[in-house]
Amino acid sequence: MKRKLNNEEMTAFCSQMALILKSGISAFEGISMMMEDQERSAGRELLQTIYGEMEQGENLYGGITKTGLFPEYACQMVRLGEASGRLDEVMEELADYYSQEEALSQTIRRAVSYPLFMLVMMLGVLFVLMARVMPVFQSVYESLGLQMEGTAGAVLAAGQVMGRYSAVLLILLGIVLALLLWCFGTKGGRDRSSRWFRKLGSEGRLNRQVARYRLASGMSMCLRSGLDPERSMELMEQLSQDEGTSEKMKLCVEKIRQGVFFEEAVIESGLFETLHNRMIRVGQRTGSLDQVMDQIAKQCRQEASDQIWHRISMIEPTVVIVLAVLVGVILLAVMLPLMSVMSQIG
């Protein structure tokens, strides 16, 4: 199965096409120019496929659809742009859309990567303490004719087991670190990790905010491109990745088809929060619904970003506190009996 173009690649393609079209150059000539400037073989092959289809009489929509590498949302918007004669504006909107998507994905990756690396490093410290430092204290105890008991004895036993299998544990740690580096340091890893993160916790508030951001951003673009609210909602319904939001969108479309006004259908389906519903009602009545949706998208994106960093601000100290407590308990369990013995000897 071919990998779809990621957000960075979509942003680059759409921004180049928007610049070419706004310069008065046709899409066919623009693809030819991009093909000549393309250095990567994969990119050149993609453009050659599009160019070949257009050379046979297809439009840009037919060309990008033939490749099978473009997201369905982008394909539908290109078809709309060509039908309405506003392809340059649509490509510019798509470039902005995928740029914002990439910014959101980077925020999520940064928020997750730092605690993961911190956790791995702290676990490494615990491993060294239990497998390498505890045997030193055991030697001190034995020189005094004592044995480690209680918590200290349990930690020593665990450390001895870890020491025996240290090679295996180090290999596992290396695999985890390599996986993290792949997820956050390579293009393919970033694409895959973004899909994983989107699948996690589909019912959480954060994911609802992300889904609302994508819905409002897409609706804004569709409305600016000339689609009516019902058709815009139908298109976004097909492309929604959040199950809960998708169900609400289906309900909204059904209500619109039953004759309910768009703003009332949105409110009754519970797609947005109360403040956003008021904004939508005003936007519908003043004819500025596309601008209102753009404002809602920005608000939802900012709220999602704030929630991500709020969670990360809680995870970091929690990880540090838990591991610091573990290290402190281990050291106290070893040092207190030893200090007691030393004081008696003294």
N, C-alpha and C positions, 0 to 999 in steps of 0.2 A: 504494500500500500504506500502510495506516494505521500510525502510529508507536505502539509499545507504550508504556504508562505507564512512566516511569523510576522509579528507586529512591525519589527524593524524593516523587514523586506517590503512589507506592504506600504509603509510610510515612504520609503525611498521611491518605490515604483509610482505611487500616486502623486507624490510631490513633483517628480520629474514630468509625468504626463500633464499635470496641471500647468506647469511652467511652459511646456511645449504648446499646449492648446491655447493658452492665453497669449502666446506670441503669434498666433494666427496660423500655426503649422497644423496640418491634419494629423489625426491619430495614426494613420498608416505611415506617413512620413516620419512621425515621431518615434514609432516603434523601430523603424529602420535606423534612425539616428542613435537610439539607445542601444541597438544591437551592435553597431559599429564601435561604440564606446565601452561596451561590456567586456571586461577582462576575464571574469570567471566563466569557465566552460558551462557550468550548470545554468548560470544566468543567461548566457548566450543561447543555449539550447531552448530555454523557456521562451525567450523573445523570438527565436526562429520559428517556434511552433505557432505563436500568435501571428507573426508576419506571414507565414505560409497560409494560414486560414484567411487572413484579410486579403491576401493576394488572389485568393480564389473567390472573392466576393463577399466574405463574411465581414461583419462590423467588429468593433473592439470587444463587445460582449461575447460574440461567438468565438473570437480568438482566445480570450482568457478562460472561457468555459471549457474549451477543448483541452486545455492543459490539465485541468483537474486539480490545479495547485492553488487556486484563488478561493478564499472563503465565499460561501454562498451569499452572504450579506453584500460583499463588494460586487459580486457579479450582478445581483439584482439592482444595486444602485447605479452601476454602469449602464445597464439596460435602460433604466429610468432616465439617466442623463442624456443618453443618445436619443431617446424618444421625445424628450422635452427640449432638446437643443441646448442644454445647459451642462454638457459633459465637463467643461473646464471647471465649473463651480463644484460639481459633484466630486471630481477628482481632488480638488482642494479640500473639500469637506472630509473626504475619506482619509486624506493624509493627516489632517488634524485629529480625526477620530482614532486612527491607529497609533498616532503619536501619544495621545492621552492614554490609550490602552497599555502601551509599553511603559509609560511613566507609572501607571498603577501597578503593573506587574513587577517593576523594579522596586517599588515601595514594599510590596509584599515579600519579595525575595530578600531584600535587605533586612526587613523586620524578622525574618525567620532564620537567616544565615548566622547572624551574630550570636544569638543564644545557643544555637546548635554547636558552633565552634567552641563557645565558652564551656558548654556542658562536656564536650569531648575532652577538653584540656583539663577541666577539674576532675573528671573521672581518671585521667592519666595521673594526676597528682595523688588521688586516693590509691591507685594501683601501686605506685612507688612507695607510698607510706606503708601499705599493708604487706606488700611482697618483699620489700627491701629494708625498710626502717625497723619494722616490728621484730624481725630476727635479731637485730642488733640489741634491742632491749631484752629479748629472750636470753641472749648470752650474758647480759649484765645480771639478770635474775638468777641464772644458773650459777654464776660466780659467787652469788650471795647465798646459795643453797635454797633458793625459792623457785616456785613455779607460777606462771601466769594463770590466773583463774578468773571466772566471771566474764565480764565483757572483754577484758584484755585477752583472755584465753580464747574466746570465740573469734575475736578479730585475728589473733595469731593463726588459728587453725584455717580461717578463710584465706589469710595471706599465704600460708603454706600451699594451699590448693592452687591459688593464683600463681604462685611461683613455679609450681610444677608444670602448669599449663601456660606459662608466660609467653612462649613462642606462639601458641594458638591465639592468645588474647591480643598480642601485638599484631598478628596478621589480621585479625578481625578489626582492630583499631585502624590499621592501615587501609583496609577496605572501606570502612566508614568515612575516613578522611578523603579517600579517592572519590567516593560517591558524592560527598559534599562539594569537592572541587569541581567534579563533573557537572553537578546540578547548577552551581552558581558561577562557574568559570568558563563554560563552553556554550555555544549557541544552541546546540541540540539539547544539552542539559537544561538550559534555561527554559526552552520551549516545553520540555517534558515536565519540569518541576512546576511551571505555571499551570499546566493542566491538572497536575496532582493537587495543587493548592485549591484550585477551583472546585474540585470534587469533595473536599473536606468540609464537614460541617455545613451542609446545604441549608440548614434551618436557622443558622445563627444570624444575629443582627448585622454583623459585618457583611455576610454574604447577601443579605437582603439589600443593604446599602449599595453594594457593588452592582447587584442586579438592577436596582433603580437607576443608578448612574448610567449603565449601559442602555437601559430602556429610554431614559430621557434624552441621552445624547443621540441615539439612533432616531428617535421620534423627531428631534429638532432638525436633523439632517434631512429626513424624509419630507417633512413639511416645507422646508426651504427649497426642496427640489420639485415641489409642485404636487405632491401626493396629498390626498385628503386624510383626515385623522383616522378614519376607519381602515383605509388601505395601509396606512403607515403602521397601525397597530397590528394588522394581519401579518405584515412583513416581519415586524419585530417578534411576533409570537412564534414564527417558524425558526427564528434564530436564537431564542432564549435558551440559556444553559442552566438556568435555575428552575427546578421543578415547581416550587411554590409560586414563583412569579409567573411562570408559564400558565399555570392553572388560572391565576387571577386575570391574565391577559385574555385567555379564552372566554372567561366569563364576561369581561369587558366587551369583547367583540360581539358576543351573543346579544348583549343588552343593546348595543348600537344597532344591530340588525333588527331588533324588535322595536326600534323607533325611539329609544332613549337618547337624549342629547349626549354628546361626547363627554362633556365635563361631568354630567351626572353619572354616566356609566363608569367613568374612572373612579369617582368617589364611592359608588356602591360596590365596586369590585375590590376596593381596598388596596389599590396598587401603590398609592403614595400616602404620605403623612398629611395631617390636617392642614398645616401651613402650605404644603405643596398643592393641596386641593384648591385652596383659596387662590393661589397664584394661577392655577390652570383655569379656574372659572373666569378670572379677570382677563387672562390672555385670550380665551375663547371669545369673550364679548368684545374685546378691543381689536381683534384681528392680529394679535401679536403672539399667537400660541407657540410659534417656533422659537421666538426669543425667550419666552417663559420656560420652555422645555430646556433650552440651553442653560438658563440660570439654575434650574433644578438639577441638571446634570452636574454643574460645577459644585453646587452645594453638597450633593450626595457623594461626589468624589472626594471633597474635602473632609466630609464626615467619616467616610471610609478610611481615609488616610489617618485622620485623628484617632480613630478606633484602633487601627493597626499599631500606631506608635504608643497608644495608651496601654495596649496589651503587652507590647515589648518592654515598656517601662515597668510593668509588673513582673514579667518573666525574669528579667535580668537579676533584680535583687532577690527574688525567690530562689533562683538557682544558687546564687552566691551564699545566701543565708543557710539553705539546707545543707550544702556541701561543707560550709564552714562549721556548722553545728556537728556534722559527722566527724570532721577532722578533730574538732575540740573534744568531743566525747571520747574518741579513740586515745588522744594524748592524755586526757585526764585519767582515763581508766588505767593507763600505764604508769603515769608519773606519780599519782597520789600514793599508791602502795609503795613505790620505790622511794619517794621522799620520806614516807613514814619509817621505812626500814633504815634509811640513811640517818635520820634524826636519832633513832635508837642507838645506832652504832656510834654516832658522834657523842 
